[in-house]
């Protein structure tokens, strides 16, 4: 089976790589010689920094963000890297410690934590100062960088100077990346970085979901300022100062000729004359950036049309009543066996299934067509690769909550050795070079924090620590996106709005490109065109009851990409956050869908954020609904896309629960799952089982909680929670076939050893139990298909797999995350297999599937299915299971799993052994409180 490109859109972006082909090594050296003497930014080394801000961590706060803080490289540095493998300072110094935890965690102690993490204390000791800088010669801000990692520690005496420094430091570390993503957010990536099919697909995905005009971008800023009083005014002032800092660095690096070399390679600057221009950043650029981040990590729901198609397939096979029952059992909206973040019995009903749904707008069979986005293709935009990229982008843009990643482990002080809470948490944002996030410390009037922020949005720390508290987030994905069926009138571009035939609004973006050194894709162009209604952009066309409709997508954060800035401002303010209740209030101001976690020296807390719309009574959020007043969000204003939202008290939340875990699992009882697959087996179970045992034993430490996280990070979910039941079925009778018996023995031994995907020794690039892992990877898709397709029938089985992919093993390029992305086992049929096999075995199942599928419920027949597919899997060679790709040779199992820092610029990095853990991660335990 061939492995496709990653579905995480950012994994596929095309930027400068392997450019040595266009220059001979000798000429590279000549060119480098002429570029090694650009003017350098003025710094004064070894100047003692000012005293650090009040710090209550007592040396027990740590963090890590691979590959390194320095994400900028001059042209000379890029050419040296391509020719000789060298990298700029601090481009890769966090990658090794991060990678080493996979093999080093079993022996981890508190004293060894900073072998694998950075010391995240405030300030820089005098003997660890690498440089001190007064950006643009200002006397109200200082940027100190430490020797170990080069992280900027920004200290300002004025609020303006502080934020100016944050912008300047961000540009020093991520200017090229920031420029890429402001163009992604505006749907202009190909015109800026080149017309590679991957770039085409990426800009199409985001433009489909956020096709904003310049006026709409500005209006979002104006609205935040107008509706948030003094904090809104302060946010605007902070943004202006931050932009001034970015633009000051652009001017300095341009005149000094130390700007990122990618500007030369993509044709924006001339290496010899310095002709060309790096455009200044504007406030609306930051809104475009925010729309990318929110779309990727902070918007849950969608997929209602696919849900409708699979329901219709189920009803076609079984009849309406039984088909609905079968569909609902696979949907697992509120599965009683699902692992929960709030597990103390609290219930938070949201988006539950109404007894008698009203306003459903299911399509007529065979009538659904996808709305085209791309028109007027010329040149390379007409190629098959370009059209395939467009198809993938369209599918990704409207998929059902296939977003997420990130994990959190937080333990109350009642169960720790010190009596203080311990937290190990962070976001999984993929792996890129440079990283999407950056590290920083910001100290100034009203701001005191260290941690990670998305590049270009780092006027505040978004995930990190304050003076005596820390916070982090995971993607929650609750349903804030609905699909409406708008009835057409007059023609395909008019629709009925409250009884009046209304013209759709057309927005479009025309992009063109030509070959550059970075991207040799032939010249081409196209126009992206979106038709918008008051109910959102059109995604599909269909008929409902014989009437032509357009299916539109409306999300609560549409036109509100900047609203969360107030919540982040509060989290950075030591005068605001003084305890868990203040934290909850700050998180309530974040409109994106996240799970937020908090720890200080005395308390822990959790809050689920997001603007959850209040839906009309008896509307089922799972399916398209009629675009009529009776079925609109309550209090909805289409001009501003505001509505009534569920009150903060209705959001899952808790203070001082014994422990919290999250790995994008279900939040609480009755809080309906937006993603498919939140059932009896979820990767959150890997954390819950381990943390639950630690808490039961007591005496939890930073090291023991980190070991629990790291152990889960190298464990195969299928091996731990499903494989033992499969082997139990097989073991109900002797296995007489030699090949099958050998496979069973290998799998048994792997399960007994813990089901890890771990190297035999650090750096061996060979897995222990490699044969068992190969068999499992080959067996899983075969057994799922053989177990379920005969009972469901091919049409329904295919419809269900469109809603939830069968597998997401680390090497599975067919999974939602894609290959070499680290994150794995979030989406798959493990719950279905688990519930079905337990039913066959006669074991109790809460929330069972509507029917038993394996062997049609007969134990002996089910065993035959499992043995037959197991024997087939055992016969597959490593080359068949792990076909080669652009990173690995066919058959290289370790490499197929390995994590790759996907290059978004001219610097590449070494592969590391697979870990399923946050990209940025904190380990914190505060020892005192203000």
Buried (B, 14 or more C-beta within 10 A) or exposed (E): EEBEBBBBBBBBBBBBBEBEEEBEEEEBBEBBEEBEEBEEBEBEEEBEBEEBBEBBBBEBBBBBBBBBBBBBBBBBBBBBBBBEEEBBBBBBBBBBBBBBBBBBBEEBEBEBBBEBBBBBBBBBEEEBBBBBBBBBEBEBBBBBBBBBBBBBBBBBBBBBBBBBBBBBBBBBBBBBBBBBBBBBBBBBBBBBBBBBBBBBBBBBBBBBBBBBEEEBBBBBBEBBBEEBEEBBEBBBBBBBBBBBBBBBBBBBBBEEBBBBBBBBBBBBBEBEEEEBEBEEBBBBBBBBBBBBBBBBBBBBBBBBBBBBBBBBBBBBBBEEEBBBBBBBBBBBBBBEBBBBBBBEEBEBEBBEEEEEBBBBBBBBEEBBEBBEBBEEBEBBBEBEBBBBBBEBBBBBBBBBBBBBBBBBBBBBBBBBBBEBBBBBBBBBBBBBBBBBBBBBBBBBBBBBBBBBBBBBBBBBBBBBBBBBBBBBBBBBBBBBBBBBBBBBBEEEBBBBBEEEEBEBBEBBBBBBBBBBBBBEBEEBBBBBBBBBBBBBBBBBBBBBEEBBBBBBBBBBBBBBBBBBBBBBBBBBBBEBBBBBEBBBBBBBBBBBBBBBBBBBBBBBBBBBBBBBBBBBEBBBBBBBBBBBEEBBBEEBEBEEBBBBBBEBEBBBBBBBBBBBBBBBBBBBBBBBBBBBBBBBBBBBBBBBBBBBEBBEEEEBBBBBBBBBBBBBBBBBBBBBBBBBBBBBBBEEEEBEBEEBBBBBEBBBEBBEEBBBBBBBEEEEEEBBBBBBBBBBBBBBBBBBBBBBBBBBBEBBBEBBBBBBBBBBBBBBBBBBBBBBBBBBBBBBBBBBBBBBBBBBBEEEBEBBBBBBBBBEBEBEEBBBBBBBBBBBBBEBEBEBBBBBBEBBEBBBBBBBBBBBBBBBBBBBBEBBBBBBBBBBBBBBBBBEBE
